[in-house]
């Protein structure tokens, strides 16, 4: 007898609680919220996974499988609803579907009747699934998080050139390399910290001018008023932040070119959506129950992935899956750049 193939998704439910204090929505009834962790298992050799960038660089377990996990919340009708699954492609980890379809206030923890807005999706019996898919988010503000593996070449880290662009509206002492406080940066390598090049220009097509290396460093400013009896500050070394003496100034476009390392295998985020929705749709004994149709919706950042997924074959990864090392491939340095040519 051949072995039973391992499931690609194992859903671990941590909590189940009434939604909107047990309010019964017309035509559907009461809803409940399930909080869970999805454990994913991806076969790097499967044809459906061949288009995931850098999957060959992801660590594998002793069965040759790549494993990762992510947050999932499911808002479901207790009595079954209409067997329609509605997947919310969270924008930067934030829940948006109920806000936009139900004219509800934004919250990453929808639990009250106020959070249901006008109840549009609930009155129509949809099961709403919130699943983490963006793997470079940092914890905070109730964001859905996806824990992805770091790409490596055996025992060696993956390294390559990347760029970061900064524009500020007011003087700012230090900024995250990702430009988003909620998003993980590509950390600078030891070599990159000494060979980085920072320039600034007035307009996109202006000739850039060098920012003296002595006035910037990989660090962040901390303190400044929250401590007892003092407003002391400190410049703390950081592989993920850039500090400029006198601050980044408005009216300039700053560009940093540096060698980064330890990228995440971000393409697995789209595999997570594919496998989670498929698992919920085809597992009638699961927490969602029987599902006839599955829909997906995204806005802003997530509009692209949702459209790409809907126009791709269901058995393949979308061709637009992001590259974990794309920062090192798709943002090449200028032709005249080299560590020896850069200020040190």
N, C-alpha and C positions, 0 to 999 in steps of 0.2 A: 504494500500500500504506500503510495507516495505521500510525503509529509504535507500537512495542511499549511498553505502559505500564510505568512505572518500578515496581520492587518497593517495597513499603512498608517492608520490612526487609532490611537487608544484614548478615549475620552475619560478623564478622571473628574467626576463631579464633586465639588467641595461643599456647595451650599445650594439649597432650594428654598425660596421664600416667596410669599404672596406678593404680587405686584399691585400697586394702587390700593392697598389695604383690602384686597379681595373684591374690589369693585367689579360688577358684572357689566361688560360692554354689550350694548344692544346687538342681538343676532349672533353673538359669539360666547359670551360668558366671561368668567374670570381668567386672569392671566397669572403666570408665575415666572420668576426670574431664576435661572440656573447659572451658577458660577462654576467654571471648570478650567482644567488645564488639558490641552490637546498634546499628546505625545506622538510625534511623527517619526516614521521610519521610511527612508528613501533609498531605493536601490540605484546606485550610480550607473549600473550597466543596463538598466531598463530603457528601451527605446523612448518611452515617454519622457525620460529625464535627460536625454542627450543634449538638449538645447539650454540646459541650465548652466550659465557661465560659471566656470571655476569649480564645478562640482567635483572634479578630479582632485582638487586641492583640499577638500574637506576631510577631516579625520574620520576614520571608520572604526566600527567595533570589530570583534573577532568573527562576525558573520559577514563582514564587508559592507555593512549598512551604515548610512549616515543618519544620525539621530539628532533631534532638536525638539523644542517644545514651545508652546505659546498660550497666551490667555484667550479664553473664550467665554462669552456670556450669551445666553439664549433666553429670549423673552417669548414664551410660548403659551398658547391657549390651553388651559387645563383640560378642556373637553375635546381637544383635537383640532378644532378650527377647520379651515378649508384645504388642508394639505398643500399649502403654498409656503415655500421657504424664501425669505427675503434676506439676502446677505448684505450687510453694511460694510463697504470698504472704508474702514475708519480713516479719516483724514488726519495724518500724523498722529495716529493712535487715539483719536477722539471719536466718540460716537456721534453721528450726525443724522442718521436716517429718521429717527423719531422726531428730531427737531424740525427737519425740513418737510417731512410728509404729514406731520401732525400739528404743525404750527405750535411747537412746544418750546419751552426755554431750553437752552443747551445745558446738559449735564452729562458727566461721564459715569454717573451713578443713578440712572433712572429707577426710582422706586415708588414715588408718590403719584397720586392722581393728577397733580399739577404737572408732573413730568410727562404725562401721557398727552398733554395738549388737548386737541379736539378728538383724539382717539381714532383717527382715520384708519391707520393700519390695523389697530386692534378690532375695530368694528367690522372689518372685512376678514378677520380670522387669519391673518398672516402670522407665521412664526418668524421672528426677527432674530438673526444670528449676527453677533458682533465678534469678529475673529481677528486676532493680531496678525499682521502680515509685514509690517515694516520693521526690519530687524535691527536698525541702528538707533532706536529711540531709547532715552534714558528714563528711569522711573520718576513718577511725579504727576500730580493733577489727575490721577485716575486713568492714565493712558494705558491702552492694551499693549503688552510687551511680547516680543518674539525673541527667544533666546537662541541665536544662531551660532554655528561654529566659526572659528577663525580659520581662514585659509592659510595653509602652510605647505612648504616644499620639504617634506620629510621633517628633519629636525630644525630646518632653517625657516625663519620668517619670510613672508613675501614682502618685497620692498619695491618701490617705484616712485617716479615723480608724480606730483599732483599740484593743483593750483587751488587757491582760496581767494575769493574777492570780498572786500569789505567796503561798505558804504554806511556812514553814520549821519544822523540828523543833529547830533550834539557831540561835543568832545567826549571821547570814551577811552579810558585808560587801557583796557584789555578786552579781547573778544575771543569767543570760542572759535577754533579753526573751522568748525562746521557752519558757523554763522547763526546757529540755532542753539539756544540754551537747552532745549529739550532733545537735542540730537547728538549722538556720539560723533566725535571727530576721528579722522584718520590720524593716529598719533605719529609724531615726527620720530624718525629713527635717530640714533646717536650721531651718525654721520650727517644726516640731514639737518640737525640742529646747528652745525657749523658751516654748512654750505648753502643755507637758505638765502633767497634773494627777495627783498621787499621793494616794490616800486609804487609810485602813485602818479596819477594823471588827472587832469581836469575833466576831460570828456572821453568817451569810449575810443575815439580815433586819435586822441592826442598822443604825442610822444611821451612815454613814461620817464619819470626821473627817479633815480635811486634814492632810497631812504638809507642814510648811513647805518651800517650794521651795529655800531656802538649804541644806537638809540632804540633798538628793539631786541627782544629776546622771547624765547618760549617760556611764558610765565603768565600768571594772573594776579590781579590786584585783589587783596582781601582785607576786610576790616572797614573802618571808616565811620564808626558811630554806634555800632551795636554793642560794644563792650562797655563794661562798667567803668565810669569815670574817665574814659578816654575815647578819642576818635582816631586812634592809631591805625595805620595801614601797613601792609607788608606786600612785597612783590615775591610771590611764591613760585618756584620752578614748576612748570607743567608741560607735559608733552602734547597737550590738547588745546592750549590757549596761546595767544600772542599778545604781548604787552609792548606798548610804544611809549617812550618817554614824552611827556607832554600830551599824550593821548592821540587817538585817531581824530582827524579834524573833518568837519563838514565841508562839502564842496570838492572832495577828492575821491577818486576811485583807487583804492589800495589793492594791489595784487601780490600775493605771496606764492612763490614757487619753492617747493621743498620736497625732500624724499620722505615718504610715509611708509609705514609698515603695519602689519597685522590687520588686513582688511577682513571683513565678514563676508561669508558666502551669501550675499543678499538675494540672489536669484531664488533661493529656497523659500522666500516669502510668497512668491506666486504659486509655488508647489504646495505650500500650506493651504492656501485658499482652495486650490483645485481638489486636494485630497480631503480637506475638512467638509466641503460642500458635498462631494461625492459620498463620503462616509455617512453623513447625516441623511442624505437623500435615499440611499440604498440599504439602510439598516432600520427596518421597521420596528425592531425591538429596542432601538436606541432612544435617547431622551426626547427626540423630536417626533418620533412616530412615523407612520407612512407619509411620504411626500410625493406628490405627482409632478410638481413644477418647482424649479429653483430659479430665483431672480437675483441679480446683483445690481448695486447702485453705488456710485461714487461721485464726488465733486472735487473740483480744484485738483489737488495733487493726485487723488485717486480716480479721477475721470479717465485718465489714460490707461492705467492697468485694467479697469473694468471693461472698457471698450475693446482693448486688445484681447482680453480673455474671451469675450463674447463672440469675437470674430475668428477665433482659433479653434481647431479641432479639439474636442473635449479630451482626447487621449494624448494630447501633446502640450508641452509648455508653450505659452505665448512666445513669439519670436522676440518680443521686446523685453524679455526678462532682464533685470538690471545685473550688471557685472560687479562682483565684489571687488575685483581689482581694476575696475573701470577707471578709478581715480588715477591709476598708474598707467593706463593705456590711452584713454580718450582725451586727456588734458596734457598734451605734450608741451615740454618747455620750448622756448624760442630756440631757433637753430644755433644761436651764438652762445647758448647757456651751457656751462659745464661747471662742476665743483671748483675746478682750478680758476675759472674765469669769474667766479662769484666772489663778492667781498667776504672775507673771513675775519 
